[in-house]
Amino acid sequence: MKQTGQSAFTLIEVLISLTLLTIVLGAIYSSFFSVQRALERFDSISLKYHEARTSLDIMRREIESALIKNPSIEDEEKAKAGFIIKDRDIFGKNTSSLDLTAFSFRGNGLNSISYYVTENDGELTLMKREAPGVTGPKEFTVDIIENIKSFTVETLFNNKWVKTWDAAETGKLPEVVRVSIEFDDNGKTVKLAEYAKPRIGTEL
């Protein structure tokens, strides 16, 4: 009797096919996870840019609406309203603090506002403390932006940028203020800055 010939894969062909399939699947998975990691980094950095720009915009509007007491008025409550920039240093990084009295960007009236930096396990966080009114009791504190490299507040004085200002000593608000935030973008230091000019005046 005549047998019909049947074609079949040899063991070597099967092993080669499995090897090629493994290589292809490995390349696909590697590309997938690389894209996923890139998207996660992009989302994280985009969020950092957004937080920094939003924070700087809020500070600009608050500085532009800042008030200090009229130096001719002797009033203990009004004496607490001022504009103070302090230069601090944490692990060799610029960490200014800013205290001012300004109209809230949320429309809640005159607020006592402070911006400052805290350190935890080597990471710097920009904080905001706010209380309604000059002596308002409802104070609250929030994290503005985490894991920054520096926070700097400067004012232009005698054609030089200086990092200290006290309206109680100068009797006036600074003419222009520069606020900047530095953070890491995949190993590269990024610095965003905003300029503000107080516009309202010196009398409460």
Contact map, one row per residue, 1 for C-alpha under 8 A:
111000000000000000000000000000000000000000000000000000000000000000000000000000000000000000000000000000000000000000000000000000000000000000000000000000000000000000000000000000000000000000000000000000000000
111100000000000000000000000000000000000000000000000000000000000000000000000000000000000000000000000000000000000000000000000000000000000000000000000000000000000000000000000000000000000000000000000000000000
111110000000000000000000000000000000000000000000000000000000000000000000000000000000000000000000000000000000000000000000000000000000000000000000000000000000000000000000000000000000000000000000000000000000
011111000000000000000000000000000000000000000000000000000000000000000000000000000000000000000000000000000000000000000000000000000000000000000000000000000000000000000000000000000000000000000000000000000000
001111100000000000000000000000000000000000000000000000000000000000000000000000000000000000000000000000000000000000000000000000000000000000000000000000000000000000000000000000000000000000000000000000000000
000111110000000000000000000000000000000000000000000000000000000000000000000000000000000000000000000000000000000000000000000000000000000000000000000000000000000000000000000000000000000000000000000000000000
000011111000000000000000000000000000000000000000000000000000000000000000000000000000000000000000000000000000000000000000000000000000000000000000000000000000000000000000000000000000000000000000000000000000
000001111100000000000000000000000000000000000000000000000000000000000000000000000000000000000000000000000000000000000000000000000000000000000000000000000000000000000000000000000000000000000000000000000000
000000111110110000000000000000000000000000000000000000000000000000000000000000000000000000000000000000000000000000000000000000000000000000000000000000000000000000000000000000000000000000000000000000000000
000000011111110000000000000000000000000000000000000000000000000000000000000000000000000000000000000000000000000000000000000000000000000000000000000000000000000000000000000000000000000000000000000000000000
000000001111111000000000000000000000000000000000000000000000000000000000000000000000000000000000000000000000000000000000000000000000000000000000000000000000000000000000000000000000000000000000000000000000
000000000111111100000000000000000000000000000000000000000000000000000000000000000000000000000000000000000000000000000000000000000000000000000000000000000000000000000000000000000000000000000000000000000000
000000001111111110000000000000000000000000000000000000000000000000000000000000000000000000000000000000000000000000000000000000000000000000000000000000000000000000000000000000000000000000000000000000000000
000000001111111111000000000000000000000000000000000000000000000000000000000000000000000000000000000000000000000000000000000000000000000000000000000000000000000000000000000000000000000000000000000000000000
000000000011111111100000000000000000000000000000000000000000000000000000000000000000000000000000000000000000000000000000000000000000000000000000000000000000000000000000000000000000000000000000000000000000
000000000001111111110000000000000000000000000000000000000000000000000000000000000000000000000000000000000000000000000000000000000000000000000000000000000000000000000000000000000000000000000000000000000000
000000000000111111111000000000000000000000000000000000000000000000000000000000000000000000000000000000000000000000000000000000000000000000000000000000000000000000000000000000000000000000000000000000000000
000000000000011111111100000000000000000000000000000000000000000000000000000000000000000000000000000000000000000000000000000000000000000000000000000000000000000000000000000000000000000000000000000000000000
000000000000001111111110000000000000000000000000000000000000000000000000000000000000000000000000000000000000000000000000000000000000000000000000000000000000000000000000000000000000000000000000000000000000
000000000000000111111111000000000000000000000000000000000000000000000000000000000000000000000000000000000000000000000000000000000000000000000000000000000000000000000000000000000000000000000000000000000000
000000000000000011111111100000000000000000000000000000000000000000000000000000000000000000000000000000000000000000000000000000000000000000000000000000000000000000000000000000000000000000000000000000000000
000000000000000001111111110000000000000000000000000000000000000000000000000000000000000000000000000000000000000000000000000000000000000000000000000000000000000000000000000000000000000000000000000000000000
000000000000000000111111111000000000000000000000000000000000000000000000000000000000000000000000000000000000000000000000000000000000000000000000000000000000000000000000000000000000000000000000000000000000
000000000000000000011111111100000000000000000000000000000000000000000000000000000000000000000000000000000000000000000000000000000000000000000000000000000000000000000000000000000000000000000000000000000000
000000000000000000001111111110000000000000000000000000000000000000000000000000000000000000000000000000000000000000000000000000000000000000000000000000000000000000000000000000000000000000000000000000000000
000000000000000000000111111111000000000000000000000000000000000000000000000000000000000000000000000000000000000000000000000000000000000000000000000000000000000000000000000000000000000000000000000000000000
000000000000000000000011111111100000000000000000000000000000000000000000000000000000000000000000000000000000000000000000000000000000000000000000000000000000000000000000000000000000000000000000000000000000
000000000000000000000001111111110000000000000000000000000000000000000000000000000000000000000000000000000000000000000000000000000000000000000000000000000000000000000000000000000000000000000000000000000000
000000000000000000000000111111111000000000000000000000000000000000000000000000000000000000000000000000000000000000000000000000000000000000000000000000000000000000000000000000000000000000000000000000000000
000000000000000000000000011111111100000000000000000000000000000000000000000000000000000000000000000000000000000000000000000000000000000000000000000000000000000000000000000000000000000000000000000000000000
000000000000000000000000001111111110000000000000000000000000000000000000000000000000000000000000000000000000000000000000000000000000000000000000000000000000000000000000000000000000000000000000000000000000
000000000000000000000000000111111111000000000000000000000000000000000000000000000000000000000000000000000000000000000000000000000000000000000000000000000000000000000000000000000000000000000000000000000000
000000000000000000000000000011111111100000000000000000000000000000000000000000000000000000000000000000000000000000000000000000000000000000000000000000000000000000000000000000000000000000000000000000000000
000000000000000000000000000001111111110000000000000000000000000000000000000000000000000000000000000000000000000000000000000000000000000000000000000000000000000000000000000000000000000000000000000000000000
000000000000000000000000000000111111111000000000000000000000000000000000000000000000000000000000000000000000000000000000000000000000000000000000000000000000000000000000000000000000000000000000000000000000
000000000000000000000000000000011111111100000000000000000000000000000000000000000000000000000000000000000000000000000000000000000000000000000000000000000000000000000000000000000000000000000000000000000000
000000000000000000000000000000001111111110000000000000000000000000000000000000000000000000000000000000000000000000000000000000000000000000000000000000000000000000000000000000000000000000000000000000000000
000000000000000000000000000000000111111111000000000000000000000000000000000000000000000000000000000000000000000000000000000000000000000000000000000000000000000000000000000000000000000000000000000000000000
000000000000000000000000000000000011111111100000000000000000000000000000000000000000000000000000000000000000000000000000000000000000000000000000000000000000000000000000000000000000000000000000000000000000
000000000000000000000000000000000001111111110000000000000000000000000000000000000000000000000000000000000000000000000000000000000000000000000000000000000000000000000000000000000000000000000000000000000000
000000000000000000000000000000000000111111111000000000000000000000000000000000000000000000000000000000000000000000000000000000000000000000000000000000000000000000000000000000000000000000000000000000000000
000000000000000000000000000000000000011111111100000000000000000000000000000000000000000000000000000000000000000000000000000000000000000000000000000000000000000000000000000000000000000000000000000000000000
000000000000000000000000000000000000001111111110000000000000000000000000000000000000000000000000000000000000000000000000000000000000000000000000000000000000000000000000000000000000000000000000000000000000
000000000000000000000000000000000000000111111111000000000000000000000000000000000000000000000000000000000000000000000000000000000000000000000000000000000000000000000000000000000000000000000000000000000000
000000000000000000000000000000000000000011111111100000000000000000000000000000000000000000000000000000000000000000000000000000000000000000000000000000000000000000000000000000000000000010000000000000000000
000000000000000000000000000000000000000001111111110000000000000000000000000000000000000000000000000000000000000000000000000000000000000000000000000000000000000000000000000000000000000000000000000000000000
000000000000000000000000000000000000000000111111111000000000000000000000000000000000000000000000000000000000000000000000000000000000000000000000000000000000000000000000000000000000000000000000000000000000
000000000000000000000000000000000000000000011111111100000000000000000000000000000000000000000000000000000000000000000000000000000000000000000000100000000000000000000000000000000000000000000000000000000000
000000000000000000000000000000000000000000001111111110000000000000000000000000000000000000000000000000000000000000000000000000000000000000000000000000000000000000000000000000000000000000000000000000000000
000000000000000000000000000000000000000000000111111111000000000000000000000000000000000000000000000000000000000000000000000000000000000000000000000000000000000000000000000000000000000000000000000000000000
000000000000000000000000000000000000000000000011111111100000000000000000000000000000000000000000000000000000000000000000000000000000000000000001100000000000000000000000000000000000000000000000000000000000
000000000000000000000000000000000000000000000001111111110000000000000000000000000000000000000000000000000000000000000000000000000000000000000000100000000000000000000000000000000000100000000001000000000000
000000000000000000000000000000000000000000000000111111111000000000000000000000000000000000000000000000000000000000000000000000000000000000000000000000000000000000000000000000000000000000000001000000000000
000000000000000000000000000000000000000000000000011111111100000000000000000000000000000000000000000000000000000000000000000000000000000000000000000000000000000000000000000000000000000000000000000000000000
000000000000000000000000000000000000000000000000001111111110000000000000000000000000000000000000000000000000000000000000000000000000000000000001100000000000000000000000000000000000000000000000000000000000
000000000000000000000000000000000000000000000000000111111111000000000000000000000000000000000000000000000000000000000000000000000000000000000000000000000000000000000000000000000011000000000000110000000000
000000000000000000000000000000000000000000000000000011111111100000000000000000000000000000000000000000000000000000000000000000000000000000000000000000000000000000000000000000000000000000000000010000000000
000000000000000000000000000000000000000000000000000001111111110000000000000000000000000000000000000000001000000000000000000000000000000000000000000000000000000000000000000000000000000000000000000000000000
000000000000000000000000000000000000000000000000000000111111111000000000000000000000000000000000000000000000000000000000000000000000000000000000000000000000000000000000000000000000000000000000000000000000
000000000000000000000000000000000000000000000000000000011111111100000000000000000000000000000000000000000000000000000000000000000000000000000000000000000000000000000000000000000010000000000000011100000000
000000000000000000000000000000000000000000000000000000001111111110000000000000000000000000000000000000001000000000000000000000000000000000000000000000000000000000000000000000000000000000000000000100000000
000000000000000000000000000000000000000000000000000000000111111111000000000000000000000000000000000001111000000000000000000000000000000000000000000000000000000000000000000000000000000000000000000000000000
000000000000000000000000000000000000000000000000000000000011111111000000000000000000000000000000000101000000000000000000000000000000000000000000000000000000000000000000000000001000000000000000000111000000
000000000000000000000000000000000000000000000000000000000001111111000000000000000000000000000000000000000000000000000000000000000000000000000000000000000000000000000000000000000000000000000000000111110000
000000000000000000000000000000000000000000000000000000000000111111100000000000000000000000000000000001100000000000000000000000000000000000000000000000000000000000000000000000000000000000000000000001110000
000000000000000000000000000000000000000000000000000000000000011111110000000000000010000000000000000111100000000000000000000000000000000000000000000000000000000000000000000000000000000000000000000001111000
000000000000000000000000000000000000000000000000000000000000000011111000000000001110000000000000000111000000000000000000000000000000000000000000000000000000000000000000000010000000000000000000000000011111
000000000000000000000000000000000000000000000000000000000000000001111100000000001110000000000000000010000000000000000000000000000000000000000000000000000000000000000010000110000000000000000000000000001111
000000000000000000000000000000000000000000000000000000000000000000111110100001101100000000000000000000000000000000000000000000000000000000000000000000000000000000000000000000000000000000000000000000000111
000000000000000000000000000000000000000000000000000000000000000000011111100000000000000000000000000000000000000000000000000000000000000000000000000000000000000000000000001000000000000000000000000000000111
000000000000000000000000000000000000000000000000000000000000000000001111110000000000000000000000000000000000000000000000000000000000000000000000000000000000000000000001001000000000000000000000000000000000
000000000000000000000000000000000000000000000000000000000000000000000111110000000000000000000000000000000000000000000000000000000000000000000000000000000000000000000000000000000000000000000000000000000000
000000000000000000000000000000000000000000000000000000000000000000001111111000000000000000000000000000000000000000000000000000000000000000000000000000000000000000000000000000000000000000000000000000000000
000000000000000000000000000000000000000000000000000000000000000000000011111101100000000000000000000000000000000000000000000000000000000000000000000000000000000000000000000000000000000000000000000000000000
000000000000000000000000000000000000000000000000000000000000000000000000111111100000000000000000000000000000000000000000000000000000000000000000000000000000000000000000000000000000000000000000000000000000
000000000000000000000000000000000000000000000000000000000000000000000000011111110000000000000000000000000000000000000000000000000000000000000000000000000000000000000000000000000000000000000000000000000000
000000000000000000000000000000000000000000000000000000000000000000000000001111111000000000000000000000000000000000000000000000000000011000000000000000000000000000000000000000000000000000000000000000000000
000000000000000000000000000000000000000000000000000000000000000000001000011111111000000000000000000000000000000000000000000000000000010000000000000000000000000000000000000000000000000000000000000000000001
000000000000000000000000000000000000000000000000000000000000000000001000011111111100000000000000000000000000000000000000000000000000000000000000000000000000000000000000000000000000000000000000000000000000
000000000000000000000000000000000000000000000000000000000000000000000000000111111100000000000000000000000000000000000000000000000000010000000000000000000000000000000000000000000000000000000000000000000000
000000000000000000000000000000000000000000000000000000000000000000111000000011111110000000000000000110000000000100000000000000000000010000000000000000000000000000000000000000000000000000000000000000000000
000000000000000000000000000000000000000000000000000000000000000000111000000000111111000000000000001110000000000000000000000000000000000000000000000000000000000000000111000000000000000000000000000000000000
000000000000000000000000000000000000000000000000000000000000000001110000000000001111100000000000011110000000000000000000000000000000000000000000000000000000000000001111000010000000000000000000000000000000
000000000000000000000000000000000000000000000000000000000000000000000000000000000111110000000000011100000000000000000000000000000000000000000000000000000000000000011110000000000000000000000000000000000000
000000000000000000000000000000000000000000000000000000000000000000000000000000000011111000000001111000000000000000000000000000000000000000000000000000001100000000111100000000000000000000000000000000000000
000000000000000000000000000000000000000000000000000000000000000000000000000000000001111100000001110000000000000000000000000000000000000000000000000000000000000000111000000000000000000000000000000000000000
000000000000000000000000000000000000000000000000000000000000000000000000000000000000111110000111100000000000000000000000000000000000000000000000000000000000000000110000000000000000000000000000000000000000
000000000000000000000000000000000000000000000000000000000000000000000000000000000000011111000111100000000000000000000000000000000000000000000000000000000000000000000000000000000000000000000000000000000000
000000000000000000000000000000000000000000000000000000000000000000000000000000000000001111111111000000000000000000000000000000000000000000000000000000000000000000000000000000000000000000000000000000000000
000000000000000000000000000000000000000000000000000000000000000000000000000000000000000111111110000000000000000000000010000000000000000000000000000000000000000000000000000000000000000000000000000000000000
000000000000000000000000000000000000000000000000000000000000000000000000000000000000000011111000000000000000000000000000000000000000000000000000000000000000000000000000000000000000000000000000000000000000
000000000000000000000000000000000000000000000000000000000000000000000000000000000000000011111100000000000000000000000000000000000000000000000000000000000000000000000000000000000000000000000000000000000000
000000000000000000000000000000000000000000000000000000000000000000000000000000000000000011111110000000000000000000000000000000000000000000000000000011000000000000000000000000000000000000000000000000000000
000000000000000000000000000000000000000000000000000000000000000000000000000000000000001111011111000000000000000000000000000000000000000000000000000001110000000000000000000000000000000000000000000000000000
000000000000000000000000000000000000000000000000000000000000000000000000000000000000001111001111100000000000000000011000000000000000000000000000000001110000000000000000000000000000000000000000000000000000
000000000000000000000000000000000000000000000000000000000000000000000000000000000000111110000111110000000000000000011000000000000000000000000000000000111000000000100000000000000000000000000000000000000000
000000000000000000000000000000000000000000000000000000000000000000000000000000000000111100000011111000000000000001111000000000000000000000000000000000011000000000000000000000000000000000000000000000000000
000000000000000000000000000000000000000000000000000000000000000000000000000000000011110000000001111100000000000001110000000000000000000000000000000000001000000000000000000000000000000000000000000000000000
000000000000000000000000000000000000000000000000000000000000000000000000000000000111100000000000111110000000000111100000000000000000000000000000000000000000000000000000000000000000000000000000000000000000
000000000000000000000000000000000000000000000000000000000000001001100000000000001111000000000000011111000000000111000000000000000000000000000000000000000000000000000000000000000000000000000000000000000000
000000000000000000000000000000000000000000000000000000000000000001110000000000001110000000000000001111100000011110000000000000000000010000000000000000000000000000000000000000000000000000000000000000000000
000000000000000000000000000000000000000000000000000000000000011011100000000000000000000000000000000111110000011110000000000000000000000000000000000000000000000000000000000000000000000000000000000000000000
000000000000000000000000000000000000000000000000000000000000010011000000000000000000000000000000000011111011111000000000000000000000000000000000000000000000000000000000000000000000000000000000000000000000
000000000000000000000000000000000000000000000000000000000000010000000000000000000000000000000000000001111111111000000000000000000000000000000000000000000000000000000000000000000000000000000000000000000000
000000000000000000000000000000000000000000000000000000000100110000000000000000000000000000000000000000111111000000000000000000000000000000000000000000000000000000000000000000000000000000000000000000000000
000000000000000000000000000000000000000000000000000000000000000000000000000000000000000000000000000000011111000000000000000000000000000000000000000000000000000000000000000000000000000000000000000000000000
000000000000000000000000000000000000000000000000000000000000000000000000000000000000000000000000000000111111100000000000000000000000000000000000000000000000000000000000000000000000000000000000000000000000
000000000000000000000000000000000000000000000000000000000000000000000000000000000000000000000000000000111111111000000000000000000001000000000000000000000000000000000000000000000000000000000000000000000000
000000000000000000000000000000000000000000000000000000000000000000000000000000000000000000000000000000110011111000000000000000000001100000000000000000000000000000000000000000000000000000000000000000000000
000000000000000000000000000000000000000000000000000000000000000000000000000000000000000000000000000011110001111100000000000000000001110000000000000000000000000000000000000000000000000000000000000000000000
000000000000000000000000000000000000000000000000000000000000000000000000000000000000000000000000000011110001111110000000000000000111110100000000000000000000000000000000000000000000000000000000000000000000
000000000000000000000000000000000000000000000000000000000000000000000000000000001000000000000000001111000000011111000000000000000111111000000000000000000000000000000000000000000000000000000000000000000000
000000000000000000000000000000000000000000000000000000000000000000000000000000000000000000000000001111000000001111100000000000011110000000000000000000000000000000000000000000000000000000000000000000000000
000000000000000000000000000000000000000000000000000000000000000000000000000000000000000000000000111100000000000111110000000000011100000000000000000000000000000000000000000000000000000000000000000000000000
000000000000000000000000000000000000000000000000000000000000000000000000000000000000000000000000111000000000000011111000000001111000000000000000000000000000000000000000000000000000000000000000000000000000
000000000000000000000000000000000000000000000000000000000000000000000000000000000000000000000011110000000000000001111100000001110000000000000000000000000000000000000000000000000000000000000000000000000000
000000000000000000000000000000000000000000000000000000000000000000000000000000000000000000000011100000000000000000111110000111100000000000000000000000100000000000000000000000000000000000000000000000000000
000000000000000000000000000000000000000000000000000000000000000000000000000000000000000000000000000000000000000000011111000111100000000000000000000000000000000000000000000000000000000000000000000000000000
000000000000000000000000000000000000000000000000000000000000000000000000000000000000000001000000000000000000000000001111111110000000000000000000000000000000000000000000000000000000000000000000000000000000
000000000000000000000000000000000000000000000000000000000000000000000000000000000000000000000000000000000000000000000111111100000000000000000000000000000000000000000000000000000000000000000000000000000000
000000000000000000000000000000000000000000000000000000000000000000000000000000000000000000000000000000000000000000000011111000000000000000000000000000000000000000000000000000000000000000000000000000000000
000000000000000000000000000000000000000000000000000000000000000000000000000000000000000000000000000000000000000000000011111100000000000000000000000000000000000000000000000000000000000000000000000000000000
000000000000000000000000000000000000000000000000000000000000000000000000000000000000000000000000000000000000000000000011111110000000000000000000011100000000000000000000000000000000000000000000000000000000
000000000000000000000000000000000000000000000000000000000000000000000000000000000000000000000000000000000000000000001111011111000000000000000000011111000000000000000000000000000000000000000000000000000000
000000000000000000000000000000000000000000000000000000000000000000000000000000000000000000000000000000000000000000001110001111100000000000000011111100000000000000000000000000000000000000000000000000000000
000000000000000000000000000000000000000000000000000000000000000000000000000000000000000000000000000000000000000000111100000111110000000000000011110100100000000000000000000000000000000000000000000000000000
000000000000000000000000000000000000000000000000000000000000000000000000000000000000000000000000000000000000000000111100000011111000000000001111100000000000000000000000000000000000000000000000000000000000
000000000000000000000000000000000000000000000000000000000000000000000000000000000000000000000000000000000000000011110000000001111100000000001111000000000000000000000000000000000000000000000000000000000000
000000000000000000000000000000000000000000000000000000000000000000000000000000000000000000000000000000000000000011100000000000111110000000111100000000000000000000000000000000000000000000000000000000000000
000000000000000000000000000000000000000000000000000000000000000000000000000000000000000000000000000000000000001111000000000000011111000000111000000000000000000000000000000000000000000000000000000000000000
000000000000000000000000000000000000000000000000000000000000000000000000000000000000000000000000000000000000001110000000000000001111111111110000000000000000000000000000000000000000000000000000000000000000
000000000000000000000000000000000000000000000000000000000000000000000000000000000000000000000000000000000001111100000000000000000111111111100000000000000000000000000000000000000000000000000000000000000000
000000000000000000000000000000000000000000000000000000000000000000000000000000000000000000000000000000000000111100000000000000000011111100000000000000000000000000000000000000000000000000000000000000000000
000000000000000000000000000000000000000000000000000000000000000000000000000011011000000000000000000010000000011100000000000000000011111100000000000000000000000000000000000000000000000000000000000000000000
000000000000000000000000000000000000000000000000000000000000000000000000000010000000000000000000000000000000000100000000000000000011111110000000000000000000000000000000000000000000000000000000000000000000
000000000000000000000000000000000000000000000000000000000000000000000000000000000000000000000000000000000000001000000000000000000011111111100000000000000000000000000000000000000000000000000000000000000000
000000000000000000000000000000000000000000000000000000000000000000000000000000000000000000000000000000000000000000000000000000000011001111100000000000000000000000000000000000000000000000000000000000000000
000000000000000000000000000000000000000000000000000000000000000000000000000000000000000000000000000000000000000000000000000000000011000111110000000000000000000000000000000000000000000000000000000000000000
000000000000000000000000000000000000000000000000000000000000000000000000000000000000000000000000000000000000000000000000000000001111000111111000000000000000000000000000000000000000000000000000000000000000
000000000000000000000000000000000000000000000000000000000000000000000000000000000000000000000000000000000000000000000000000000001110000001111100000000000000000000000000000000000000000000000000000000000000
000000000000000000000000000000000000000000000000000000000000000000000000000000000000000000000000000000000000000000000000000000111100000000111110000000000000000000000000000000000000000000000000000000000000
000000000000000000000000000000000000000000000000000000000000000000000000000000000000000000000000000000000000000000000000000000111000000000011111000000000000000000000000000000000000000000000000000000000000
000000000000000000000000000000000000000000000000000000000000000000000000000000000000000000000000000000000000000000000000000011110000000000001111110000000000000000000000000000000000000000000000000000000000
000000000000000000000000000000000000000000000000001000100000000000000000000000000000000000000000000000000000000000000000000011110000000000000111110000000000000000000000000000000000000000000000000000000000
000000000000000000000000000000000000000000000001001100100000000000000000000000000000000000000000000000000000000000000000000011100000000000000011111100000000000000000000000000000000000000000000000000000000
000000000000000000000000000000000000000000000000000000000000000000000000000000000000000000000000000000000000000000000000001111000000000000000011111100000000000000000000000000000000000000000000000000000000
000000000000000000000000000000000000000000000000000000000000000000000000000000000000000000000000000000000000000000000000001110000000000000000000111110000000000000000000000000000000001000000000000000000000
000000000000000000000000000000000000000000000000000000000000000000000000000000000000000000000000000000000000000000000000001111000000000000000000111111100000000000000000000000000000111100000000000000000000
000000000000000000000000000000000000000000000000000000000000000000000000000000000000000000001000000000000000000000000000000100000000000000000000001111100000000000000000000000000000111100000000000000000000
000000000000000000000000000000000000000000000000000000000000000000000000000000000000000000001110000000000000000000000000000100000000000000000000000111110000000000000000000000000001111000000000000000000000
000000000000000000000000000000000000000000000000000000000000000000000000000000000000000000000111000000000000000000001000000001000000000000000000000111111000000000000000000000000011110000000000000000000000
000000000000000000000000000000000000000000000000000000000000000000000000000000000000000000000111100000000000000000000000000000000000000000000000000001111100000000100000000000000111100000000000000000000000
000000000000000000000000000000000000000000000000000000000000000000000000000000000000100000000001110000000000000000000000000000000000000000000000000000111110000000100000000000001111000000000000000000000000
000000000000000000000000000000000000000000000000000000000000000000000000000000000000100000000000000000000000000000000000000000000000000000000000000000011111000011110000000000001110000000000000000000000000
000000000000000000000000000000000000000000000000000000000000000000000000000000000000000000000000000000000000000000000000000000000000000000000000000000001111100011111000000001111100000000000000000000000000
000000000000000000000000000000000000000000000000000000000000000000000000000000000000000000000000000000000000000000000000000000000000000000000000000000000111111111000000000001111000000000000000000000000000
000000000000000000000000000000000000000000000000000000000000000000000000000000000000000000000000000000000000000000000000000000000000000000000000000000000011111111000000000000000000000000000000000000000000
000000000000000000000000000000000000000000000000000000000000000000000000000000000000000000000000000000000000000000000000000000000000000000000000000000000001111100000000000000000000000000000000000000000000
000000000000000000000000000000000000000000000000000000000000000000000000000000000000000000000000000000000000000000000000000000000000000000000000000000000001111110000000000000000000000000000000000000000000
000000000000000000000000000000000000000000000000000000000000000000000000000000000000000000000000000000000000000000000000000000000000000000000000000000000001111111000000000000000000000000000000000000000000
000000000000000000000000000000000000000000000000000000000000000000000000000000000000000000000000000000000000000000000000000000000000000000000000000000000111101111100000000000000000000000000000000000000000
000000000000000000000000000000000000000000000000000000000000000000000000000000000000000000000000000000000000000000000000000000000000000000000000000000000111100111111000000000000000000000000000000000000000
000000000000000000000000000000000000000000000000000000000000000000000000000000000000111000000001000000000000000000000000000000000000000000000000000000011110000011111000000000000000000000000000000000000000
000000000000000000000000000000000000000000000000000000000000000000000000000000000001111000000000000000000000000000000000000000000000000000000000000000000110000001111100000000000000000000000000000000000000
000000000000000000000000000000000000000000000000000000000000000000000000000000000011110000000000000000000000000000000000000000000000000000000000000000000010000001111110010001000000000000000000000000000000
000000000000000000000000000000000000000000000000000000000000000000000000000000000111100000000000000000000000000000000000000000000000000000000000000000000000000000011111110000000000000000000000000000000000
000000000000000000000000000000000000000000000000000000000000000000010000000000000111000000000000000000000000000000000000000000000000000000000000000000000000000000001111111110000000000000000000000000000000
000000000000000000000000000000000000000000000000000000000000000000000010000000000110000000000000000000000000000000000000000000000000000000000000000000000000000000000111111100000000000000000000000000000000
000000000000000000000000000000000000000000000000000000000000000000000000000000000000000000000000000000000000000000000000000000000000000000000000000000000000000000000111111000000000000000000000000000000000
000000000000000000000000000000000000000000000000000000000000000000000000000000000000000000000000000000000000000000000000000000000000000000000000000000000000000000001111111110000000000000000000000000000000
000000000000000000000000000000000000000000000000000000000000000000000110000000000000000000000000000000000000000000000000000000000000000000000000000000000000000000000011111110000000000000000000000000000000
000000000000000000000000000000000000000000000000000000000000000000010000000000000000000000000000000000000000000000000000000000000000000000000000000000000000000000000011011111000000000000000000000000000100
000000000000000000000000000000000000000000000000000000000000000000110000000000000010000000000000000000000000000000000000000000000000000000000000000000000000000000000010011111100000000000000000000001001100
000000000000000000000000000000000000000000000000000000000000000000000000000000000000000000000000000000000000000000000000000000000000000000000000000000000011000000001000000111111000000000000000000011000000
000000000000000000000000000000000000000000000000000000000000000000000000000000000000000000000000000000000000000000000000000000000000000000000000000000000011000000000000000011111000000000000000000011000000
000000000000000000000000000000000000000000000000000000000000000000000000000000000000000000000000000000000000000000000000000000000000000000000000000000000011000000000000000001111100000000000000001111000000
000000000000000000000000000000000000000000000000000000000000001000000000000000000000000000000000000000000000000000000000000000000000000000000000000000001111000000000000000001111110000000000000001110000000
000000000000000000000000000000000000000000000000000000000000000000000000000000000000000000000000000000000000000000000000000000000000000000000000000000011110000000000000000000011111000000000000111100000000
000000000000000000000000000000000000000000000000000000010001000000000000000000000000000000000000000000000000000000000000000000000000000000000000000000111100000000000000000000001111100000000000111000000000
000000000000000000000000000000000000000000000000000000010000000000000000000000000000000000000000000000000000000000000000000000000000000000000000000001111000000000000000000000000111110000000011110000000000
000000000000000000000000000000000000000000000000000100000000000000000000000000000000000000000000000000000000000000000000000000000000000000000000000111110000000000000000000000000011111000000011100000000000
000000000000000000000000000000000000000000000000000000000000000000000000000000000000000000000000000000000000000000000000000000000000000000000000000111100000000000000000000000000001111100001111000000000000
000000000000000000000000000000000000000000000000000000000000000000000000000000000000000000000000000000000000000000000000000000000000000000000000001111000000000000000000000000000000111110001110000000000000
000000000000000000000000000000000000000000000000000000000000000000000000000000000000000000000000000000000000000000000000000000000000000000000000000110000000000000000000000000000000011111111100000000000000
000000000000000000000000000000000000000000001000000000000000000000000000000000000000000000000000000000000000000000000000000000000000000000000000000000000000000000000000000000000000001111111100000000000000
000000000000000000000000000000000000000000000000000000000000000000000000000000000000000000000000000000000000000000000000000000000000000000000000000000000000000000000000000000000000000111110000000000000000
000000000000000000000000000000000000000000000000000000000000000000000000000000000000000000000000000000000000000000000000000000000000000000000000000000000000000000000000000000000000000111111000000000000000
000000000000000000000000000000000000000000000000000000000000000000000000000000000000000000000000000000000000000000000000000000000000000000000000000000000000000000000000000000000000000111111100000000000000
000000000000000000000000000000000000000000000000000000000000000000000000000000000000000000000000000000000000000000000000000000000000000000000000000000000000000000000000000000000000011110111110000000000000
000000000000000000000000000000000000000000000000000000000000000000000000000000000000000000000000000000000000000000000000000000000000000000000000000000000000000000000000000000000000011110011111000000000000
000000000000000000000000000000000000000000000000000000000000000000000000000000000000000000000000000000000000000000000000000000000000000000000000000000000000000000000000000000000001111000001111100000000000
000000000000000000000000000000000000000000000000000110000000000000000000000000000000000000000000000000000000000000000000000000000000000000000000000000000000000000000000000000000001110000000111110000000000
000000000000000000000000000000000000000000000000000000010000000000000000000000000000000000000000000000000000000000000000000000000000000000000000000000000000000000000000000000000111100000000011111000000000
000000000000000000000000000000000000000000000000000000011001000000000000000000000000000000000000000000000000000000000000000000000000000000000000000000000000000000000000000000000111000000000001111100000000
000000000000000000000000000000000000000000000000000000000001000000000000000000000000000000000000000000000000000000000000000000000000000000000000000000000000000000000000000000011110000000000000111110000000
000000000000000000000000000000000000000000000000000000000001101100000000000000000000000000000000000000000000000000000000000000000000000000000000000000000000000000000000000000011100000000000000011111000000
000000000000000000000000000000000000000000000000000000000000001100000000000000000000000000000000000000000000000000000000000000000000000000000000000000000000000000000000000001111000000000000000001111100000
000000000000000000000000000000000000000000000000000000000000001111000000000000000000000000000000000000000000000000000000000000000000000000000000000000000000000000000000000011110000000000000000000111111000
000000000000000000000000000000000000000000000000000000000000000111000000000000000000000000000000000000000000000000000000000000000000000000000000000000000000000000000000000000000000000000000000000011111000
000000000000000000000000000000000000000000000000000000000000000111100000000000000000000000000000000000000000000000000000000000000000000000000000000000000000000000000000000000000000000000000000000001111100
000000000000000000000000000000000000000000000000000000000000000001110000000000000000000000000000000000000000000000000000000000000000000000000000000000000000000000000000000010000000000000000000000001111110
000000000000000000000000000000000000000000000000000000000000000000111100000000000000000000000000000000000000000000000000000000000000000000000000000000000000000000000000000110000000000000000000000000011111
000000000000000000000000000000000000000000000000000000000000000000111100000000000000000000000000000000000000000000000000000000000000000000000000000000000000000000000000000000000000000000000000000000001111
000000000000000000000000000000000000000000000000000000000000000000111100000001000000000000000000000000000000000000000000000000000000000000000000000000000000000000000000000000000000000000000000000000000111
